[in-house]
Amino acid sequence: MEKNAKIYVAGHRGLVGSAIWKNLQSKGYTNLVGRTHAELDLLDGAAVKAFFDAERPEYVVLAAAFVGGIMANSVYRADFIYRNLQIQQNVIGESFRHGVKKLLFLGSTCIYPREAPQPIPESALLTSPLEYTNEPYAIAKIAGLKMCESFNLQYGTNYIAVMPTNLYGPNDNFDLVSSHVLPAMIRKMHLARLLNEGDWDGLRRDLDRRPVGNVDGSATQQVIIDTLAGYGISPDALSLWGSGRPIREFLWSEDMADASVFVMENVDFKDTYNPAERDIRNCHINIGSGREVTIAQLAELVRRAVGYAGKILWDSSKPDGTMRKLTDVSRLHSLGWHHRMEIEDGVPALYKWYVDNL
């Protein structure tokens, strides 16, 4: 990519999009374009067309998505499939109609079957049933990567789909309903520590920054206690979902951004498959660390970073989700990229970012 090429980063304020934007700037790209949701609703096809008509981006990074953790995926099933399909349809469609040179589509490793082989190779896609709790989101992301693959095969476009593992980092979502496991755990343990220590100034400051439902720092102590109890947070103990036994892989968002820019700069569609094969499929690229920890081990890492001294209880009546999900990153490694941030360093780094941004 030319340093002055116009690059549109869809979702440039989100966890990954903001990191990609920062990474591009650090590498000397000077013509970046972004729009907030208030400025451009990606669900509105006419608005997306008008944006592409006006801006004419040469490259597109599609990092915008409707995302959330296991609770949100279970509750908002229709939103997860409808919104993501609509975003993808609009942005990829207008990219094609406007002759975009290259597009990077960000999916998720939740596209893989619940009982996929471990570590999960790209070839495991569509080989058996999906995990029920995130099936709508997974189907939407599968549709997006297949759209990219199909445009490439039919029209000769250069759209690359990457499937990141569980991401965490600066600008993460810490909402107690819609967040993913690691930021949710960090915030719950932070609130549990403050409640355990009777630090009401700290509790009110946190709730003013990120209200829980309609409860902010102005609520009475009893209302705050009752509200937090609904999320398993009490003065003496913290209840977390599931058994703690599932095994997960995590990747620092700034590593993900670096991998994304690396792919944009160095990888083309032709590099993602063997031309000798009769059927060209599974051309997407897993992006991960290749390392894994149990959710219980993760909770201990968070406990140490936060300084929480109370009890941790596991609510096995709540779903665990897929028991193990480790990506096979051999394709990514063969292309020349490896992660840098290890989870033992990333957890305290994220907690520091959280506290610094209260």
N, C-alpha and C positions, 0 to 999 in steps of 0.2 A: 504494500500500500504506500502511496506517496504521502509524505508528511503533511501536505496541504490538502489532501483529498477530503471531501466532505463525508463524515462518518456519523450516521444517526444511531444513537444508543437508546433503544426503547427500554424504559425502566431505569433511567440513569440515576434515580434517587434511591433505588432499592439496595438490598444487601450486595448483590453481585454487580448490578449495573453501575453503582457508584464506585465500586472498586475497579471495574473495567475503565470507566471514565478517567479515574486517577492514574491508572496504569498507562493509558494512551497518552495522557498529558506528559507523564514522566518520560515517555519515549519520543517526545517531540512532535506529536500530532497536534495540529493547531486549528483544525476546522471541525470541531465536534458540535453536534446538534442534539439537543435533548428537549423534551417537553414534559412538564408535570401532568398528572392526571387531570388537574383543573384546566390546564391549557389544551390538552388533547386527550379525548376519551377514545381509547383504542377499540372499544366496543362499537363505536360509531363509524361505520364503513365510509360514509360520505366525508366525515371529518378527516379520516386517515387519508383518503384520496386527495382531499384539498391540501393536506400537509405535504404529501409527496409531490403534488403538482407545483407547490410553491418552493420547496426546498431542494428537490432533485438530489437526494443523497446518492453517493457512489457506492458506499458500503453501509451495511446495516447489521447491528447486533441486536437480536431480539431477546432481551433479558427481562422483559415485562411479562408478568404472569400473576394469576390469582393463586396464592400459595398459603399453606398452613400446616399445622401438625396433625396428629392422629385425631384429636378432638374435633378440630375444624373440618377435617376430611369426612368424619363420620356424620357431622351435623349438616354441612352445606354441600351435599353431594351434587345437586343440580347446578349450583353456582360454579363448582370446580370444573365440571365438564363443559357447561355452556360458555362461561366467560373465557376460558382458555382456548376453546375451539374458535370462538369469535375473534379474539386477539390475533391468533395465528393466521386465520383466514384473511383478515384484513391486512396485516403487515406483510406476510409472505406474498399475498396476491398483488398488492401495490408495488412491492419490490420487483416482481416479475414484469408488471406492466410498465414500470419506469426504467427497466434495463439496469438494475443494480448489479454491479460487478461481482460482488461477493456478499453472502449473508451468513451469519453465524446464529444458529438456533440453539437456545439453551433448554434442555429438557431436565430429566431427573432419572436416577437409577431405580425409582419406584416403577418404571416401565416394565421391569423384569418379573417373571413369575414368582409366586410365593415360594415355591419349592425349587427354585433355580439352583444349578450346581454352584458350588463356592470354591474359589472366587468366581464371580459371574462374568463370563465372556460376552461380548457383543452378540454372538451367535445364539445366546439363550432367548433372545426376544421372540415372543409369540409361540413358545414351545409348550406351555402349560398354563393353567389358570393364574390370574393375578391375585394379589392380596386384596381381600374384600374391602377393608377399610379405606384404601386409597384408589380403588378401581376407577372411579370417574376421572380423577386427575391423571392417572396413568394412561387411560385410553386417549385423553386429549393430547398428552405429550407424544404418544405413539403416532397419533394422526399427524402431528406436526413434523416429526422426523420422517415419516413416510411421504409427506407432502414435499419436503426438501429433496428426498431421494428420487421421487417420481418426476419432479420438475427437472432435476439434473439429467435423468435418463431420457426424458422425452424432448426437452428443449435445450440441453447442453448448458444449463446454468451451473453456478458454482456455489451451492448452498451446503454448508457443513453443519451437521447436528452433533452437539456434544452433550453427554449425559453425566452431569456432576453427581457425586455422592452427597451425603448430608453436609451442608455448608454452615459455617458460622463465622462471625466476624463483625467489624465496625458497621454500624447502621442496621444491625439485626432487628428483628421484630420481637419485642419482649411482652406482647399482649398475652394475658394468661389464658385466653381462649384460642387464639389463632396462631400462636408461635410454635416453632419446632422444639424438639426435646431439649436441646442444650440451652438456648436462651431462656426457655420456660423454666428449666431447672435452676439456672443462675438467678433469675428474678425471684422465684419462689423461695430459694434458700436465703437470698438477701433479705426478703421481707420476714422470713421466719427468724433470722438472726436478730433483726431490729425488734421484732415482737418479743423474742426471748429475752433480750436485754432491756426491754422497756424504753427503747429509743423512739419516743413519739415524734420528736422533731424530724428524725430521719424517715419515719414512716409517712408523715404528712408530706415531706418534700418529694418522696417517691410517688405518692398517689397524685400529687399536684402535677407532676411531670407526665405520668401515665395513669390516668384514672382507671379503676376497675369497674366496668359498667358505668353507672352514674355516680359512683362513690369516689370522691377526691379527698384531698387533705383537709377540707373544711368539715368533713363528717365527724360525728362524735366518736369517742373511743369505742363505745359498744358497737356502733354500726360498722366501724372498721374491723373490729374483732370478728363480728358475725359474717361480714363479707369475705374476709380472708379464710375463715373456717370452711366456707363453701368450696374453696380451692385446696383444701387439705392442709392449710397453714394455721397452726395453733401456737400458743406460747411455749409449749413443751416439746412439740413434735411436728414433723413435716411428713405428710403422706404423698407418695409419688405413685403414678399410674403403673400398673402391671407388676410383674414379678422381679424385675431387675435383671433377668437372665438373658434377654435379647442382646445380640452382639451387633454393634454398629461401627461404621467407618465414618470419620469426619475429616473435612478439608477446610482450611482457613480460606475465607472468601478472597483475600488478596492473592493467595496462591491460585485460586480458580480464575481470577482476573488475568493473572500472568499467563496461565495456560490458554485462556481464550484468545488473548492477543497473539500469543505464539502461533496458535492455529490459524488465525487470520493472516498472519505474516508469512507462514511457512508451509501450510498444508492446503492442498486443493482436493476436490472431490476424487480425482483420479488416483490420489494417494491412499484412499480409504478402502479399496477393494482389489481383488485379484482379477485382472481382465480375462484370465483363462477360464474362470468359472462361468458356467452357462447362465445361472441365475444370479443377478447382482442384487444383493440385499444386505441388511445389517451393516451399512456404511457409516453408522454413527461411531463416535469415539467416547469411551468411558474416561471420565476425569476423576481421579481420586488419589488417596495417599497409599492405598494398598495395606494399611494398618487398621486394626480393629480393637475395640474395647467393649466389655459388657456395659449395659446401662448402669448396673450397680457400681462398677469401677469408675464410670463417668461421674456418678454422684459423689464418690469419694474425692475425685479430683476437684469437683466444684466445692465440696465441703472445705477442703484445704484452702482454696483460693478465697472463699467468702469468709472463712473463720467461723463457721456455724458449729455450735457446740451441742445442739439438741439432738433428739432422736430422729432417725429416718425410718419411716414405715413404708412397706410396699403393699399397695391395694391390688391384690390379684383378681378382684372382681372386674377390674378395668382391663381392656385389651392390651396385649403386648405388641400386636402387629407382627410383621415378619420376624421370625426368630433370629435369622442371621442374614446379613446383606453386606457382602464384601465384593468390591468390584475387581475384575481382572484388568489391570492397567498396562498390560504388556504392549498393546497397540500404541498407547500414548508414549510409553517409554521408548519404543522402537522409532517413534517419530522425533524423539530428542528432548522430551520435557519430563522433569521430576519435581515433586513437591519439596518445600523447604520447612514450613512450620509444623512442628510436632504437637500433638494434642496436649502433652504435658506443659508446653509453653503457651499454647493457644488459649487454654481455659483461663489462666490468670490474666492474660492479655485482654481477653474479652470482658472479664469482670472489671478490670481497671477502666476499660472504655465505658462500660455501663455506669460506673460510679462517677466518672469524669463528666458524663453527659446527663446527670440528674439536674 
